[in-house]
Each structure stands twice: as structure tokens, then as C-alpha cells.
Amino acid sequence: MRSRPALLRGFAMALLASLACAAAAADPGRVVFPASVQQGAMVIGKVPPGSEVEYAGRRLRVTPYGSVVFGLGRDAGEPAVVSVRRPDGTTATASIAVTPRDWPVERVSGVPPRTVEPPPEVAERIAREAARVREARQLDDARADFAQAFMWPVQGRISGRFGNQRIYNGKPGSPHSGMDIAAPNGTPVMAPAAGVVTLADDDLYLTGGTLLIDHGHGISSNFLHLARIDVKPGDRVEQGQVIGAVGATGRATGPHLHWGMNWFEVRIDPLLVLER
């Protein structure tokens, strides 16, 4: 049997929830965004359905129930300003504080030299492949798969963190664009949320077996260094579905899954998405 304090706490929580629902019903024009977020966050807000919403010069899609989403990059400054025009013509502005993060340096040794300082013909191939990936990230449709609570695509130790400065074989490289999860070769990889496959290629030069899944509204996941890919472009995948297997293809020193996420070209941190 629950104690009296527990019952009182439960009653208080129910009362607060009822008051919040009543407030939302009484003020259908409310615009709700988090007060602050970290660099690399996926930001979800609520606006009146039918509103026009803009952030960083881009018009955001609004779901039928009033949700919008966008991403903040590794080096985003503050504040993030969102402009809203409600269906009745009134306007609102949300100013979101951006909390800076520390970005440690990661040194990666034993990487094939041709992937660190590629010769001209290889550099041209890398540029062509990067253009294909950028194109696959431009999909902007009305699916709201991004609103699911994301799950880990594979279980394992985090061996590389989003945003950390990478030094390959002693040569500075770009900040790490995702999260590395160490796992044995061949470990099944699952879709962290539902979506549509926009790219599947088992032999990109730097990233090896590469798979992109779009979650709607510009949010996408990428899975790199795969040993096997089990889906093809255009496939609809559901959360938890096996989509491939962990490998060490491309620029990799051992088997692991690189899981990255984007809002269009803005890279966001999968770990923050898991924790939201």
C-alpha cells in the first residue's frame, strides 16, 4: 500500500498535469521551446498548428499537432532565435540560450596513410562521395519519425565522442562528426528510430559501408564502417529493425559503429538525442 506522502505526491503531480493541460487549452497560441540547450542538440518545440516558423534563415515544417525540430551544431553560439507567425497573424520570438561544451582532443593512430593525406585521384573520389552524402541529407518531408524516443543502435563502449578534435597519425583532422560505439565485427545494427533509407553503399572510401536513414523534417542518421547492409534506398525501416552489421571498413582501426546524426548539413550529437 502506498504511504500517505506518496499518495500526496501522486495527487500533486496529477493536479499539476491537469493545470498544464488546462493552461494549454486556455492559451492555444502558446509557443514553447526549451530555455537552454547544449551545443550539438536536437531542439524540439511546440507552436500553434498552422504557424510559420523560421530558424537560421530556414522555414521549418510544422506537424499537424504543432511540433517543430531543428539542430544546433558543435560550434553554435547563443542565443538560438526562432521566429513564429501564428495562423491569426500575431508573432512571437523564442530566444534559446546555448550552453557551450568542452571538446577534448582524440589521437587516432594506425590509420591508413592514404586516408589521411589522399593522393589527387583519391581526393577526387572522396569529394564525389561526399556530394552524394550531402544530397541524401537534403530530404525534407512531413514524416515525424524524429519525435520517437531514440534507442541505441548497438550496445557497447563509447570509443569516440561527438565533437572531439581528431588527430589522425599525428595530423589534425576535422572534429568527430558522430559517436563511435565499440562492438565485435558482425554485431547486428538496429534502426534507432523509424525512417526511410536515402543512401546505402558498401564501399565509400573513407566511411566504407555507409547507410543513411531519414527521420523526417531534415533529421537523419548515418551509420559508417558497416560490414554488411541489409536495406536499400527507398526502404521504410521501423525502430529496432536490423539494418546492417558492425564492421571496420573504410578509415577504421578496428570494428565499431560510427553513428552520426544531422539536421540537413548541421551535425548533431546522437548521445544528446538519446538523453532527451
Contacts in CASP RR format, 6 or more apart in sequence:
PFRMAT RR
TARGET T0000
AUTHOR 0000-0000-0000
METHOD contacts of the structure
MODEL  1
MRSRPALLRGFAMALLASLACAAAAADPGRVVFPASVQQGAMVIGKVPPG
SEVEYAGRRLRVTPYGSVVFGLGRDAGEPAVVSVRRPDGTTATASIAVTP
RDWPVERVSGVPPRTVEPPPEVAERIAREAARVREARQLDDARADFAQAF
MWPVQGRISGRFGNQRIYNGKPGSPHSGMDIAAPNGTPVMAPAAGVVTLA
DDDLYLTGGTLLIDHGHGISSNFLHLARIDVKPGDRVEQGQVIGAVGATG
RATGPHLHWGMNWFEVRIDPLLVLER
23 30 0 8 1.000
24 30 0 8 1.000
28 48 0 8 1.000
29 47 0 8 1.000
29 48 0 8 1.000
29 86 0 8 1.000
30 46 0 8 1.000
30 48 0 8 1.000
31 46 0 8 1.000
31 47 0 8 1.000
31 48 0 8 1.000
31 51 0 8 1.000
31 84 0 8 1.000
31 92 0 8 1.000
31 94 0 8 1.000
32 45 0 8 1.000
32 46 0 8 1.000
32 47 0 8 1.000
33 43 0 8 1.000
33 45 0 8 1.000
33 46 0 8 1.000
33 82 0 8 1.000
33 94 0 8 1.000
33 96 0 8 1.000
34 43 0 8 1.000
34 45 0 8 1.000
34 96 0 8 1.000
35 96 0 8 1.000
35 97 0 8 1.000
36 96 0 8 1.000
36 97 0 8 1.000
36 98 0 8 1.000
36 99 0 8 1.000
37 43 0 8 1.000
37 72 0 8 1.000
37 80 0 8 1.000
37 96 0 8 1.000
37 97 0 8 1.000
37 98 0 8 1.000
37 99 0 8 1.000
38 72 0 8 1.000
38 98 0 8 1.000
38 99 0 8 1.000
38 101 0 8 1.000
38 269 0 8 1.000
38 272 0 8 1.000
39 72 0 8 1.000
39 73 0 8 1.000
39 74 0 8 1.000
39 75 0 8 1.000
39 76 0 8 1.000
39 77 0 8 1.000
39 98 0 8 1.000
39 99 0 8 1.000
39 100 0 8 1.000
39 101 0 8 1.000
40 71 0 8 1.000
40 72 0 8 1.000
40 73 0 8 1.000
40 74 0 8 1.000
40 76 0 8 1.000
40 101 0 8 1.000
40 162 0 8 1.000
40 267 0 8 1.000
40 268 0 8 1.000
40 269 0 8 1.000
40 272 0 8 1.000
41 71 0 8 1.000
41 72 0 8 1.000
41 268 0 8 1.000
41 269 0 8 1.000
41 272 0 8 1.000
41 276 0 8 1.000
42 69 0 8 1.000
42 70 0 8 1.000
42 71 0 8 1.000
42 146 0 8 1.000
42 219 0 8 1.000
42 261 0 8 1.000
42 263 0 8 1.000
42 268 0 8 1.000
42 272 0 8 1.000
42 273 0 8 1.000
42 276 0 8 1.000
43 69 0 8 1.000
43 70 0 8 1.000
43 71 0 8 1.000
43 72 0 8 1.000
43 80 0 8 1.000
43 96 0 8 1.000
44 67 0 8 1.000
44 68 0 8 1.000
44 69 0 8 1.000
44 146 0 8 1.000
44 147 0 8 1.000
44 276 0 8 1.000
45 67 0 8 1.000
45 68 0 8 1.000
45 69 0 8 1.000
46 66 0 8 1.000
46 67 0 8 1.000
46 68 0 8 1.000
47 53 0 8 1.000
47 62 0 8 1.000
47 66 0 8 1.000
47 68 0 8 1.000
47 84 0 8 1.000
47 86 0 8 1.000
48 66 0 8 1.000
48 86 0 8 1.000
48 87 0 8 1.000
49 62 0 8 1.000
49 63 0 8 1.000
49 64 0 8 1.000
49 65 0 8 1.000
49 66 0 8 1.000
49 87 0 8 1.000
50 62 0 8 1.000
50 66 0 8 1.000
50 86 0 8 1.000
50 87 0 8 1.000
51 62 0 8 1.000
51 66 0 8 1.000
51 84 0 8 1.000
51 85 0 8 1.000
51 86 0 8 1.000
51 87 0 8 1.000
52 59 0 8 1.000
52 62 0 8 1.000
52 84 0 8 1.000
52 85 0 8 1.000
53 59 0 8 1.000
53 60 0 8 1.000
53 62 0 8 1.000
53 68 0 8 1.000
53 82 0 8 1.000
53 83 0 8 1.000
53 84 0 8 1.000
53 85 0 8 1.000
54 60 0 8 1.000
54 82 0 8 1.000
54 83 0 8 1.000
55 70 0 8 1.000
55 80 0 8 1.000
55 81 0 8 1.000
55 82 0 8 1.000
55 83 0 8 1.000
56 70 0 8 1.000
56 80 0 8 1.000
58 70 0 8 1.000
58 264 0 8 1.000
60 68 0 8 1.000
60 69 0 8 1.000
60 70 0 8 1.000
60 82 0 8 1.000
60 217 0 8 1.000
61 68 0 8 1.000
61 140 0 8 1.000
61 142 0 8 1.000
61 217 0 8 1.000
62 68 0 8 1.000
63 142 0 8 1.000
63 144 0 8 1.000
63 147 0 8 1.000
67 144 0 8 1.000
67 147 0 8 1.000
68 82 0 8 1.000
68 217 0 8 1.000
69 146 0 8 1.000
69 147 0 8 1.000
69 217 0 8 1.000
69 218 0 8 1.000
69 219 0 8 1.000
69 263 0 8 1.000
70 82 0 8 1.000
70 263 0 8 1.000
70 266 0 8 1.000
71 219 0 8 1.000
71 263 0 8 1.000
71 266 0 8 1.000
71 268 0 8 1.000
72 80 0 8 1.000
72 98 0 8 1.000
72 266 0 8 1.000
72 268 0 8 1.000
73 266 0 8 1.000
73 267 0 8 1.000
73 268 0 8 1.000
74 103 0 8 1.000
74 162 0 8 1.000
74 163 0 8 1.000
74 175 0 8 1.000
74 267 0 8 1.000
74 269 0 8 1.000
76 98 0 8 1.000
77 98 0 8 1.000
77 100 0 8 1.000
78 96 0 8 1.000
78 97 0 8 1.000
78 98 0 8 1.000
79 95 0 8 1.000
79 96 0 8 1.000
79 97 0 8 1.000
79 98 0 8 1.000
80 95 0 8 1.000
80 96 0 8 1.000
80 98 0 8 1.000
81 93 0 8 1.000
81 94 0 8 1.000
81 95 0 8 1.000
81 96 0 8 1.000
82 93 0 8 1.000
82 94 0 8 1.000
82 96 0 8 1.000
83 91 0 8 1.000
83 92 0 8 1.000
83 93 0 8 1.000
84 91 0 8 1.000
84 92 0 8 1.000
84 93 0 8 1.000
84 94 0 8 1.000
85 91 0 8 1.000
86 92 0 8 1.000
103 163 0 8 1.000
103 164 0 8 1.000
103 165 0 8 1.000
103 175 0 8 1.000
104 161 0 8 1.000
104 164 0 8 1.000
104 165 0 8 1.000
105 164 0 8 1.000
105 165 0 8 1.000
105 167 0 8 1.000
106 160 0 8 1.000
106 161 0 8 1.000
106 164 0 8 1.000
106 165 0 8 1.000
106 166 0 8 1.000
106 167 0 8 1.000
106 176 0 8 1.000
107 167 0 8 1.000
107 170 0 8 1.000
108 166 0 8 1.000
108 167 0 8 1.000
108 168 0 8 1.000
108 169 0 8 1.000
108 253 0 8 1.000
109 169 0 8 1.000
109 170 0 8 1.000
109 253 0 8 1.000
110 169 0 8 1.000
110 253 0 8 1.000
111 168 0 8 1.000
111 169 0 8 1.000
111 251 0 8 1.000
111 253 0 8 1.000
112 251 0 8 1.000
113 169 0 8 1.000
114 122 0 8 1.000
115 168 0 8 1.000
115 205 0 8 1.000
115 206 0 8 1.000
115 250 0 8 1.000
115 251 0 8 1.000
116 168 0 8 1.000
116 169 0 8 1.000
116 171 0 8 1.000
116 251 0 8 1.000
117 171 0 8 1.000
118 126 0 8 1.000
118 205 0 8 1.000
122 205 0 8 1.000
125 205 0 8 1.000
126 205 0 8 1.000
126 206 0 8 1.000
129 201 0 8 1.000
129 204 0 8 1.000
129 205 0 8 1.000
129 206 0 8 1.000
132 199 0 8 1.000
132 201 0 8 1.000
133 199 0 8 1.000
133 204 0 8 1.000
133 210 0 8 1.000
133 212 0 8 1.000
133 222 0 8 1.000
134 265 0 8 1.000
136 198 0 8 1.000
136 199 0 8 1.000
136 212 0 8 1.000
136 214 0 8 1.000
136 220 0 8 1.000
137 198 0 8 1.000
137 212 0 8 1.000
137 218 0 8 1.000
137 220 0 8 1.000
137 262 0 8 1.000
137 264 0 8 1.000
137 265 0 8 1.000
138 264 0 8 1.000
139 196 0 8 1.000
139 198 0 8 1.000
139 214 0 8 1.000
139 216 0 8 1.000
139 218 0 8 1.000
139 220 0 8 1.000
140 216 0 8 1.000
140 217 0 8 1.000
140 218 0 8 1.000
140 264 0 8 1.000
141 214 0 8 1.000
141 216 0 8 1.000
141 217 0 8 1.000
142 216 0 8 1.000
142 217 0 8 1.000
143 195 0 8 1.000
143 196 0 8 1.000
143 214 0 8 1.000
143 215 0 8 1.000
143 216 0 8 1.000
143 217 0 8 1.000
144 216 0 8 1.000
144 217 0 8 1.000
145 193 0 8 1.000
145 194 0 8 1.000
145 195 0 8 1.000
145 215 0 8 1.000
145 216 0 8 1.000
145 219 0 8 1.000
146 193 0 8 1.000
146 215 0 8 1.000
146 216 0 8 1.000
146 217 0 8 1.000
146 218 0 8 1.000
146 219 0 8 1.000
148 193 0 8 1.000
148 194 0 8 1.000
148 215 0 8 1.000
148 239 0 8 1.000
150 192 0 8 1.000
150 193 0 8 1.000
150 270 0 8 1.000
150 273 0 8 1.000
150 274 0 8 1.000
151 190 0 8 1.000
151 192 0 8 1.000
151 193 0 8 1.000
151 239 0 8 1.000
151 240 0 8 1.000
151 274 0 8 1.000
152 181 0 8 1.000
152 192 0 8 1.000
152 274 0 8 1.000
153 181 0 8 1.000
153 189 0 8 1.000
153 190 0 8 1.000
153 191 0 8 1.000
153 192 0 8 1.000
153 221 0 8 1.000
153 223 0 8 1.000
153 243 0 8 1.000
153 257 0 8 1.000
153 259 0 8 1.000
154 181 0 8 1.000
154 183 0 8 1.000
154 187 0 8 1.000
154 188 0 8 1.000
154 189 0 8 1.000
154 190 0 8 1.000
154 246 0 8 1.000
154 257 0 8 1.000
155 181 0 8 1.000
155 183 0 8 1.000
156 181 0 8 1.000
156 182 0 8 1.000
156 183 0 8 1.000
157 181 0 8 1.000
157 182 0 8 1.000
158 179 0 8 1.000
158 180 0 8 1.000
158 181 0 8 1.000
158 182 0 8 1.000
158 271 0 8 1.000
159 180 0 8 1.000
159 181 0 8 1.000
159 182 0 8 1.000
159 256 0 8 1.000
160 176 0 8 1.000
160 178 0 8 1.000
160 179 0 8 1.000
160 180 0 8 1.000
161 176 0 8 1.000
161 178 0 8 1.000
161 179 0 8 1.000
161 180 0 8 1.000
161 271 0 8 1.000
162 176 0 8 1.000
162 177 0 8 1.000
162 178 0 8 1.000
162 179 0 8 1.000
162 260 0 8 1.000
162 267 0 8 1.000
162 268 0 8 1.000
162 269 0 8 1.000
162 270 0 8 1.000
162 271 0 8 1.000
163 175 0 8 1.000
163 176 0 8 1.000
163 177 0 8 1.000
163 178 0 8 1.000
163 269 0 8 1.000
164 175 0 8 1.000
164 176 0 8 1.000
165 172 0 8 1.000
165 173 0 8 1.000
165 175 0 8 1.000
165 176 0 8 1.000
166 172 0 8 1.000
166 173 0 8 1.000
166 174 0 8 1.000
166 175 0 8 1.000
166 176 0 8 1.000
167 173 0 8 1.000
168 251 0 8 1.000
177 260 0 8 1.000
177 267 0 8 1.000
178 258 0 8 1.000
178 259 0 8 1.000
178 260 0 8 1.000
178 261 0 8 1.000
178 267 0 8 1.000
178 269 0 8 1.000
178 270 0 8 1.000
179 258 0 8 1.000
179 259 0 8 1.000
179 260 0 8 1.000
179 269 0 8 1.000
179 270 0 8 1.000
179 271 0 8 1.000
180 256 0 8 1.000
180 257 0 8 1.000
180 258 0 8 1.000
180 259 0 8 1.000
181 256 0 8 1.000
181 257 0 8 1.000
181 259 0 8 1.000
182 255 0 8 1.000
182 256 0 8 1.000
183 246 0 8 1.000
183 255 0 8 1.000
183 256 0 8 1.000
183 257 0 8 1.000
184 246 0 8 1.000
184 255 0 8 1.000
185 227 0 8 1.000
185 245 0 8 1.000
185 246 0 8 1.000
185 247 0 8 1.000
185 248 0 8 1.000
185 255 0 8 1.000
186 227 0 8 1.000
186 228 0 8 1.000
186 245 0 8 1.000
186 246 0 8 1.000
186 247 0 8 1.000
186 255 0 8 1.000
187 245 0 8 1.000
187 246 0 8 1.000
187 255 0 8 1.000
187 257 0 8 1.000
188 242 0 8 1.000
188 244 0 8 1.000
188 245 0 8 1.000
188 246 0 8 1.000
189 223 0 8 1.000
189 226 0 8 1.000
189 242 0 8 1.000
189 243 0 8 1.000
189 244 0 8 1.000
189 245 0 8 1.000
189 246 0 8 1.000
189 257 0 8 1.000
190 239 0 8 1.000
190 240 0 8 1.000
190 241 0 8 1.000
190 242 0 8 1.000
190 243 0 8 1.000
191 213 0 8 1.000
191 221 0 8 1.000
191 237 0 8 1.000
191 238 0 8 1.000
191 239 0 8 1.000
191 240 0 8 1.000
191 241 0 8 1.000
191 243 0 8 1.000
192 221 0 8 1.000
192 239 0 8 1.000
192 240 0 8 1.000
192 259 0 8 1.000
192 270 0 8 1.000
192 274 0 8 1.000
193 215 0 8 1.000
193 221 0 8 1.000
193 239 0 8 1.000
194 215 0 8 1.000
194 236 0 8 1.000
194 237 0 8 1.000
194 238 0 8 1.000
194 239 0 8 1.000
195 213 0 8 1.000
195 214 0 8 1.000
195 215 0 8 1.000
195 216 0 8 1.000
195 236 0 8 1.000
195 237 0 8 1.000
195 238 0 8 1.000
196 213 0 8 1.000
196 214 0 8 1.000
196 234 0 8 1.000
196 235 0 8 1.000
196 236 0 8 1.000
196 237 0 8 1.000
197 211 0 8 1.000
197 212 0 8 1.000
197 213 0 8 1.000
197 214 0 8 1.000
197 231 0 8 1.000
197 232 0 8 1.000
197 233 0 8 1.000
197 234 0 8 1.000
197 235 0 8 1.000
197 237 0 8 1.000
197 243 0 8 1.000
198 212 0 8 1.000
198 213 0 8 1.000
198 214 0 8 1.000
198 220 0 8 1.000
198 233 0 8 1.000
198 234 0 8 1.000
199 210 0 8 1.000
199 211 0 8 1.000
199 212 0 8 1.000
199 233 0 8 1.000
200 210 0 8 1.000
200 211 0 8 1.000
200 212 0 8 1.000
200 229 0 8 1.000
200 231 0 8 1.000
200 232 0 8 1.000
200 233 0 8 1.000
201 208 0 8 1.000
201 209 0 8 1.000
201 210 0 8 1.000
201 229 0 8 1.000
202 208 0 8 1.000
202 209 0 8 1.000
202 210 0 8 1.000
202 226 0 8 1.000
202 228 0 8 1.000
202 229 0 8 1.000
202 249 0 8 1.000
203 209 0 8 1.000
203 249 0 8 1.000
204 210 0 8 1.000
204 250 0 8 1.000
205 250 0 8 1.000
206 250 0 8 1.000
206 251 0 8 1.000
207 224 0 8 1.000
207 225 0 8 1.000
207 249 0 8 1.000
207 250 0 8 1.000
207 251 0 8 1.000
207 258 0 8 1.000
208 224 0 8 1.000
208 225 0 8 1.000
208 226 0 8 1.000
208 249 0 8 1.000
208 250 0 8 1.000
208 252 0 8 1.000
209 224 0 8 1.000
209 225 0 8 1.000
209 226 0 8 1.000
209 227 0 8 1.000
209 229 0 8 1.000
209 249 0 8 1.000
209 250 0 8 1.000
210 222 0 8 1.000
210 223 0 8 1.000
210 224 0 8 1.000
210 226 0 8 1.000
211 222 0 8 1.000
211 223 0 8 1.000
211 226 0 8 1.000
211 229 0 8 1.000
211 231 0 8 1.000
211 243 0 8 1.000
211 244 0 8 1.000
212 220 0 8 1.000
212 221 0 8 1.000
212 222 0 8 1.000
212 223 0 8 1.000
213 220 0 8 1.000
213 221 0 8 1.000
213 222 0 8 1.000
213 223 0 8 1.000
213 237 0 8 1.000
213 243 0 8 1.000
214 220 0 8 1.000
215 221 0 8 1.000
218 262 0 8 1.000
218 263 0 8 1.000
218 264 0 8 1.000
219 261 0 8 1.000
219 262 0 8 1.000
219 263 0 8 1.000
220 261 0 8 1.000
220 262 0 8 1.000
221 259 0 8 1.000
221 260 0 8 1.000
221 261 0 8 1.000
221 270 0 8 1.000
222 258 0 8 1.000
222 259 0 8 1.000
222 260 0 8 1.000
222 261 0 8 1.000
222 262 0 8 1.000
223 243 0 8 1.000
223 244 0 8 1.000
223 257 0 8 1.000
223 258 0 8 1.000
223 259 0 8 1.000
223 260 0 8 1.000
224 257 0 8 1.000
224 258 0 8 1.000
224 260 0 8 1.000
225 246 0 8 1.000
225 247 0 8 1.000
225 248 0 8 1.000
225 249 0 8 1.000
225 250 0 8 1.000
225 252 0 8 1.000
225 255 0 8 1.000
225 256 0 8 1.000
225 257 0 8 1.000
225 258 0 8 1.000
226 244 0 8 1.000
226 245 0 8 1.000
226 246 0 8 1.000
226 247 0 8 1.000
226 249 0 8 1.000
226 257 0 8 1.000
227 244 0 8 1.000
227 245 0 8 1.000
227 246 0 8 1.000
227 247 0 8 1.000
227 248 0 8 1.000
227 249 0 8 1.000
227 255 0 8 1.000
228 244 0 8 1.000
228 245 0 8 1.000
229 243 0 8 1.000
229 244 0 8 1.000
230 242 0 8 1.000
230 243 0 8 1.000
230 244 0 8 1.000
230 245 0 8 1.000
231 237 0 8 1.000
231 243 0 8 1.000
231 244 0 8 1.000
237 243 0 8 1.000
246 255 0 8 1.000
246 256 0 8 1.000
246 257 0 8 1.000
247 254 0 8 1.000
247 255 0 8 1.000
247 256 0 8 1.000
247 257 0 8 1.000
248 254 0 8 1.000
248 255 0 8 1.000
248 256 0 8 1.000
259 270 0 8 1.000
260 267 0 8 1.000
260 270 0 8 1.000
261 267 0 8 1.000
261 268 0 8 1.000
261 269 0 8 1.000
261 270 0 8 1.000
261 273 0 8 1.000
262 268 0 8 1.000
END
